[in-house]
């Protein structure tokens, strides 16, 4: 239950910050008695807190800023905002159904870590968490303007260097703030913060619809419930995209505020709020600059066209005020956002080949439709349902039919709503929808797959909100309202249910990697290594390497050459001349992949192994597929006719030894194998036998590369496996003379 408690505590801190900002802006206290507006307070607080921390980071590390701001918030709660906080609290407590939805959202969004009995972070496929852990950790103890030092032996801060100097850090600063307040490590805060920021979208959705667009309470609650179901956020959360989630919350809020701006008695205060959300969006997710621009234009032009000639000049002045004030409120955030977008634009103009990590693999139309309402991924859903004992074929067929009916309903709702709705801002919303569609067409035509994924996951919450807006008017103005209620009610139930399925699918499907207690245990275990001995890191998994470097962030390390290339985010630091070390840390999977137990296991837990090479160690290097297991044990297929092994003498004495390779054919014919060292033949034989080498002499701390040549063409199979197979290497052994 600790994640729920801390998530609620984070939201309460946002609320106190928001009420203080409300007081400083001098907004009418009557707004706090309005359920529709009062729900917006924590969003104001979150973005205000982020902007203040970012400005103060020029002069102070976040851990000092956290002390100052925590004291200030406590003082404000006791002496400055005590009166308005009670008004706000009574108003929020009167909206019990919304509070229930918010609590359900917290439970669903924190569910992956709810029963782990510890605070942790997780990932599924994507590895961006390595950047955020590094950035949060560094920002906690340093000023934004300080130089960030790192090297190939101390690589952890290299990712913080990239974040601070090349991209936006608003969310990272907020994470560092909560690290300081709760006295937690970055891996204990990141997922907790991500889930809390996703919960804030429920607040912004209800505010956007009920207050800004005057949508009915029932329709606003339905949209809030869909947001709370988690499907819209599951992919982003497991991909560690906390800044994007926070950016979506700010983008929704800015859109609503800018629409509502001309209808406020306290006009100046709402100009201030609009500017705050504008710069806040850019501070936490600078990529949304183009979205802000077109939303700004769509709303501004719609206001101007539909306004009287007397008020048009005021609309232009308001737009200029919002834009100008945003620079004043957070010049640091604006500078970082400008720098980031200039860099992106430069890369686009230069046609940078690495700008699309998805390599042009666009989503299918079916996947796009599913993403737009938070629906599940059918590629993996069938397997998950079969495991649960549900006939996946009928379920998926029925879901597909409902999905396309939902598309027809959405189009009908928008078209009919455009005729029924009387408000001017229906044109602004239509303009935003047109921009969304045009941007999607552009991204598909340019095969920008990664940008398309970001675009679809950004506009999906807006699609739900716009549907609720147009459907609300459609239902109320229908003569056959009971039929329309059934259609729209079924659509809401279908979408909410699909979101729950999507959330469950992400929680249970695929490989989930945890930054958990194993990291802390590893940090303690390295104390077994003598202080003057370097620790080697060997890993085939980027997630493993990132977590090991995170655990050893204060310890010099070496990159052991065990694989053909380094596929982690630290790869650019890996030296060309690799060094084997007497002590090394590997994952459990990598330990078994060595096919040799020549090294002493000093320590291990469920995830990592600390090894010591007291004499001689041997490991596969290249030319092998990943580890596999059968009824006999572990093995690796060779992937080419030339494979490489590495032998290392970790002792202080000269060693004389020979090597034996236990080989097998599998389902294929036997093939000749020759073993070379320094170009000299030292062993040969046929596969499916144990091949022994001649005697080898190794000096202290000397490494030797062994080349294994197999003759004949590689084998293939017709089972759908596209790999080319040589022979099986079952075991490696070293015989000391």
N, C-alpha and C positions, 0 to 999 in steps of 0.2 A: 504493500500500500504506500510505500515511501514515494514512488514516482507521482502518485496522485496528490499526495500531500504537498510535495515540492512544486508541482505544476500549479496547484491552487495558490500556493504562496507566491509564485512568480506573477500570476494574474493579479493578486492583491497588491503587489508592489507596483504593477502597471497602473492599477486603479488609483493608488495614492498619488503616483506621479501625474496621472491624468487629471485628478481633481486639483492638484496644485497648479498645473498648467491652466485649467479652467478658471481658477481664481485669478491668476496673473493676467490672463487675457481679458478679465472682467466681463465675462459673459453673464447673461441674466440667470439668476438662480432658478427661475421658473423652468428652465430647460431640464434641470435635474429631476423635476417632478414629472417629466414626460418620459414614459417608458421607452419610446422610440429613440430618444436622444441619449438617455442615460446609459444605454448599452454600448455607446460609442466611447465612453470614458477610458476603458483600458487600452483601446487602440491609440487614443491620443497620448496616453501615458507611455506606451511602448515606444512610439516614434519620438516623443519628446526626450525620453531618457536616452535613446540611442544618439540623437543629435547632440545632446549635452555632453555625453561621454566622448563623442568623436571630437568635439571642439576642445575639451579639456585634455585629450590625449596628446595634443601638441606640447603640453607642458608637464603632464603628469602621467605616470604609469597607471593602468586601470585599477590596480589594487589600492592605490592611494585615492583615486577618484571614487572608488566604491565606498571607502570609509567616509569621505566627505558627503557623498550623496545619501548614504544610508542614514547618517546623522541628520541631514537636512530633511529627509522624508519623515523620519520619526518626529522631529520637531514640528514639521508642518502638520502632521496628523494630530498632534496633541494641542497645538496652539493656533494654527493658521486656517486649516480646513476642517476643523472639528464640526462646525455647524453644517457646512454643505455636505460633508461626508455622511451625516445622519440622514439628510434629505435624500441623497443618492441611494443609500443603503435601503431605506424604506421603499423607494421606487423599484429597485431591483428585486427586492423580496416579494413585491406584489405581482411580479411576472413569473409565477412559479413554474409554468410550463417551459418557458425559455430557460430558466435555471436548470431544469431537469435535462433539457436538450444539451446544454453546455456541459453538465456533469457526464452525460453519456458520451459526449465528444471526447472529454478528457480520458475516460476509461478506454474507449476504442483506440484512440491515438497513442495512448501509453501502454496498450495491451501487450505489445511484444516484449516489454521489459517488466511488466507488472508482477510476474510471479518468479522472477529470477533471484529474489532475495538480495539484490545488489543494484547499484546504479551502473549502467553500462551504455555503450553505443553500439550500433550495428550497421552493417552494409550488406547489399545484395548486388553483386556484379560490379557496380561503379566503385571507384576508390577515392573519390574526392574528399572523404573524411580526413585523409592524411593532411591535406592542406589546412583544413579548418582547425584540427587539433594543434598543429604547429603554430598557426596564426594566433589562436586564442591563448595558447601557452606563452608565446612571446609577448603579446600585447599586455598581458596581465602584469608583467614585471618591467616593461620598458615604455618609453615615450615613443609616439608615432614617428618622431623625427630622428630617432637614434639609428645608427648604422647596425645592420644585422650581420653578425659574423657566423660563418659556417665553413666547412671543409669536407673533403671526402671521408675524413675520420670522425667528424662531428657534423653529420649531414642534416640533422633534424630541423634546424632553423632555416635551411635552404627553401623550404616550402613557405615559411612565413615571409621570407625575403620576397618571394614571388607575389604573395597576396598583398603585402604592404606597398610594394613598388609598382604593381601592374594591374591590380583589380580593386574592387570595392571591399570594404572591411567593416561596414556598419554592424552586420550580424555578428561578426567575430568579436567586435568590441562589446556587444551586449552579452555574448557568451563569456567573455573574460570577466565582465562585471559580476555575473552570477557565480562564476568560479570563486571570485573573491568574497562575495557575500556568504555563500554556503560553505566556503573552504573545501572545495572539491577539485579534483583533477579534470582536465578538459574532456577526457573520454567519459567521465561521469556526468557531464553537463550537456554535451552536444545533442544527444537524442532527446533528452528531457526538454531542452529548449526547443528543438524542432517540433515536438508534439505540442508544446504550449503555443508556439507561433501558429501552428495549424488550427488550434482551438480558437485563436483570435479571429480566424476567418469567419467563424460562426457569428461573432459579435458584429463584424463589419457587414456581413450579409444581411442581418436583421436591420441594422441601421440604414443600409443602402436602400432597401425596399420600403420599410415602414416609414422612415423619416424623410428620406430624400425623394422618393418617388410616390409617396402616399399610397402604397399598396396596403391591402387589408392585413390585419394581424394574422389571420389564418394562413394566407398565402406566404407571408413573411416567415411564419413558423415552419411551414412546409419546406421552404428553401433552406432555412437554418438546420432543419433535421437532415436534409440531404447532405449538407456540408458536414454535419456531425457524423454521418455514417462512415466517413473515412475513405471512400473509394477515390475521391478526387485527389487525395493527398498521399495515399499509400505508396504509389510509385515514387513520388518526389521525396517522401521521407526515407524510403529504403535506398534511394539514390543519393541521400545526404544533401538534398537541395534546400536546406533551411533558408538561405538568402532569397531564393525564388518564392518560397511560401510566404515569407515576410513581405516581399515585394508585391505579391498578389493582394495581400491584405491592404497594403497602402494604396495600391492602384485602384482597387474597388472603392476605398474610402475617398480618395481624391475625386474620382468620377462622380460620386454622389454629392460631395460637398460643392463641387463646381457647378453641378446642375442646380443645387439648392441655393446657391449664392445670392441670387437676385430676389429671393423671397424672405429675407431675414430682416427683422427689425434691428437687430444688433449686427449691422452690416460689417463693420470694421473687424469684429471678432471672427466672423466667418471668412473674411479675406485672409486673416492671419492663419486660421486653421487650414484653409485651402493651400496657402503657401507652405505651411509646415508639412502637409502630406505630400506636396509636390517634391520638396527637397528630401523628405523622408524616403520616398520611393527611390529616388536616385541614390541616396546614401546606402541603402541596403541592397539594391539590385539595379545597378547602373544600366544594365541591358534594356531596361524599360524606357529609356529616353525616347525612342521612336514611338512607343505606345502612348506615352504622355503627350507627345507633340500632336499626334493625330486625334487623341481624345480631346485635348485642349482645343484643337481647331474645330472638331465636329460639334462640340458643345457651344463654343463661342460663335460659330457661324449660324447655328440653329437659333441661338438666342437673338442674334443680330437681325436675322431675316424675319423672325416672328414678332419682334418687338416694335413698339411704336417709334416714330421718328424722334420723339422727345427723350426716350430712354436709351437710344442706340449709343450715344456718346458715353453714357455711364457704363455700358457693357464693355466698351473698348478700354475705358479707364480701369475698370475692375480687373480685366484680363492682364493689363500691364502691371497693376499693383501686385497681383498674385505672382506673376513671373519675377518681378524685381525683388519683392520681399523674400522670396525663396533663397535668393543669393545672400541676403543679409542674415537670415536665420541660421544658416549653416554653410558658411563659405568653404569650410574644409571638405564637407561632403560634395559640394558642387565642383570644387577643384578636382577631386578624385574621380567624380563621374565624367567630367569633361576629358580628363586624361585618358580614362578607360575607353570612352567612345571614340576618341581620336585614334587610339591604338588599333581598335577594331576596324575602323574605317580604313586606316592605312593598310591593314592586312587584307581587307577585301579588295582594295584597289590593286595591291600587289599580287592578288590571286594566290594567297598563301595556301599551300597544299594541306597543311595540318589544321585548317580552321574547322573542318568537319570530321570529328572523330568517328562518326557513323559511316564515313566513306560513301556517302550518297545512297545508302540503303533506306529508302523512304518507307514510311508506314503504308500499309494497305488502306483502302477506303473503309473497309470493315473495322480495322483497328482505330482509325480516326474517329469514326462514329462512336465506338465504344469509349474512347478516351474523353469525348466531349460530354458524356453524362456520367463518367466514373464507372463504366461497365468493365467486366472482367476480360482477361486475355484468353481467347478460346484455344490458343495453341497449347496451353497447359491446363486449362480448366477440365478437359475431358478426363485426364489422368487423375486429377484431384477428386473429381466426383466419383469415379470408379472405385477409388480407395475408400470413399465413404459409403459405398454400396448403392449409389444412385446411378440410374441408367443415363449416361452422359449424352448418348445420341439423341434421345427425345428431349432432354433438357436443353441442349444447345440449339436444336432445331426450333423449339418453342421460343427460346430467348432471342434467336435471330429474327423470327417473325415479329415479336414484340418490339424489337429494336428498330426495325424499319417502319413499323406503325408509329413508333414514337417520333421518328424523323418527319413523317407526314403530319402528325399532330403539331409538332413544333412549327413547321412551315405554315400550317393553317392558322395557328394561334397568332403568329406574327403578322400575317397578311390581314386577318380579320381584325386584330388588335389595332393595326394602323388606321383602319376605318372607324373603329369604335372609340378609341382613346382620343381625348380632346386636348391633352396637355401638349405644350410646345416641345417638350423634351423627348417626345416619341421620335421626332426627327433626328435628334442628337443620338439616340440609341440606335436608330436605323443607320445613321452615318458610321457609328462605331462598328456595327455588324458588317457593313460594307468594307470597312478597313480590314477587319479580321479576315474576311473572305478573300480580299485582294492580296493581302500578305501571304495567305496560305497558297494561293495560285502562283505567286511569285516564287515562293520557297520550293514548291514542287517543280516548277519549270526550271529552276536553277539547281535541282537535286541537292538542296541543302538539308540533309536529313536531320542532323543534330539541331539546327535552328528550327526545323519543322516540329520536332518533338517538343522543344521549349515553347514554341508558339501554341501548339495544341493544348499543352498542359496549362498554359497561361489563360487561354480564352475559355476553357471548359467551365470554370466557375461563373464567368460572365454569361455563358449560354444558359446556365441554370437560373441566374438572376433575371435575365431578359425574358426567359420563358415565364417565370413567375409574374413579371410585370404585365406582359401582354395577356396571359391567361386570366389574371385577376379581373381585368376589364371585360374580357370575353365572357366569362362565366356570369358576371353580374348583369350583363346586358342581354342575356340570351332568354328568349321566350320559353325554350325547352331546357330550362336550367338543370333539371334533374338528369337529362341525358348528358349534358356537358359536364356536370359534376361527376358523373360516373367515368367519363372519358378522362377528365383531368385527374380525378382521384386515383384511377388505375395507373395513370402515367407517373404520378408521384410515388405510389407504392412500388411500381416497377423500378423506377430510378433509385429510390432509397434502398430497396432490396438488392439491386445490382451493385450498389456501392458497398454494402456490407459484404457481399460475395467477393468483390474485388479486394477489400481490405483483408479478408480471411485468406484469399489466394496469395497475397503478398506476404502475409505473416507465416504461412505454412509452405508455400511453394519455393522452389529454387534453393540455392545454397546461401545461408545466412551466416555471415562472419561476425563474431562478437569481439569487441574490445572490452574485456571483462576482468575478473579477478586474476586470470592467467597472466595478464600483463603486469599486474602488481607483484605477483609471485616471481615472475621472471626478473623484475627489477631487484628484488631481494636476492635471488639466486646468484646473480653475477658477482656477489660479494665473495663467492667461493673461489673466484679467479684471483690470482696474485695481482696486486695493483700495477705492476710493471709489465704485465702480459697483455698484449692486444687481444681483443675478442673478435673472432671472425663471424660473419653472417652469411649463411647459405640458405637460399630460398628460391623455389620455383614459383611461388605465389606472391603477387604484389601485396596482397592484404597481409600475408605473414611478414614480409619484409618491412612494410610500413609499421605494423604493430611492434615488431622487434626493435626497430629504430626508435619508436616512441618510448618503449620501455627503457632503452639504453641511451636516452637523449643526453645524459650527462656523462657517458662513458665513451672513450675513444673506441672505434670499431675498425675492422678491416672487411673488405668485400672479398670473400672467397670465390674463386672461379669454379663453379660447379655446373653452370649451364652456359649455353652459347651466348646469351646476352642477358642484360639486366632489364626486366620489364616493369620495374617499379618507377615511381616518380623521382627516385634518387639516381636513376640510371645515368643521367648526365654527369654525375660526380664519380662514377665508377672508373678507376684508373685502367689503362690498357694493360699494365703489368700487374696481374693479380698476385696476391700473396696468400699462401696457405698459412694457417696459424695453429698453434698447439691447442688453443681453446676456441670452440665455435658453438654457435647457437643455430639450431635448425628446427623446422617444424617436425611434428611426429611423422607426417607423410613423407617429408624429405628424408628423414632418418631411415625409414624403411626402403626408400628408393635407392639408397647406396648399395643395397644387396650385400652388405658386408658389415660385420660387427667388430671391426678391428680397433675401434676407439672406445675408450672408457666413458660410460655414462655417469657424469658427476651428479646430475639432477634432472628431473623431468616432471612435467605435469600433464594435463590432458591435451596440451597444445604444443609445447616446446620441449626441446631436449638440449641440455648443456653437455657438450662432449669435450673430452680431453684425449689428445693423441700422445700417449706416453712414449710410444715407439713409432710404429708405422701405420698410416691410414691409407686406404685406397677408395676412390670414389669414381662413379661414372661422370663424364664431363659433357660430351656431345654425341650426337648420332644415336640417341635412344628416345623412344616414346615414353610417355608418363607411366608411372607405376601401375601395375595391374595385379590382381589376386585371383587364384584359383583354389581348388581343393588341396593343393600341395602347400602353397604359400605365395610369396610375392615374387614377381618377375618383371622384366622389361624387354620388349621387342627392340631390336635394332632398327633404325629408321633409314639407314643408308649403308652402302658398302664399306664405309670408313667411319669407325667410331673411336672415341677418345676416352681414355682413363687417366686419372692423376694419382700418383703415389707420392706420399709425403713422409719424410722422416722427422718426426716431432721430438726426437730424443737429442741428447747432447753428445751422442756417440755415433760412430760410423756403424751402419747396419748392412748386413748381407742377407738377402732374401730372394725368394721366388714367388711368383703369383700363379694362382690356379683359377681358371674360369670354368664354371659349371654351365654348359650350354645345352640347349634342347632344340628340336626341329619344330615342335608343334605339329601342325597337320601337313607340313611341307617336307620336301626331300632334304637329305643331308647335304651340306656344302662345305668346301674347304675354307679353313680359317687360318690366317697368319697374324702373328703378334710382333710388332716392331717397337724398338726403343732407340731414339736418336738415329733412325734410319737403318738400324741393324736388326735382323731377324732374331728373335729370342724365343720363339715358340710357334708351333703350328699343329694342326690336327683337323678332324672333321667335327662338324656340329653334332650335337646329341652325345657328346663326350666331355670329360673334364680335360681341358687343355692346360698344361703346365709350362711355365717359361723357364728359361735358363736362369742362372744366378745373377742377381743385380746388386750392385753396391751403391749405397746412398750415404752421402756425407751428412753431418748434423744439419737439421733444418733445410735439407735439400728436397726439391720437388722434381719429379720426373714425369714427363708426358708419355703415355703408352698408346700406340695406335693399333687398333684391331681391324684387319682387312678381311672381309668375306667375299669370296668369288662368286660369280654368277649373277644373273638378273634378280632383282627383288621380286617378291611374290605379291599377288593380289588375290582378293576374294570377291565373290559375287553376292555377298550378303548385305550390301549397302555401305560397308566400311570402305572408305576411299583410300586408306593408308597403304603404303608399300612396306612389306615385311621382309626382314632378313632372317635372323635367328633369335631364339630366346636366350637371354642371359639370366640364369636363375640365381647364381651366387658368385661372389668374389671372395677370395681368401688369400692371405699373406702367410707364407711359411718362413719364419726367421731362422737363419742358420746358426 
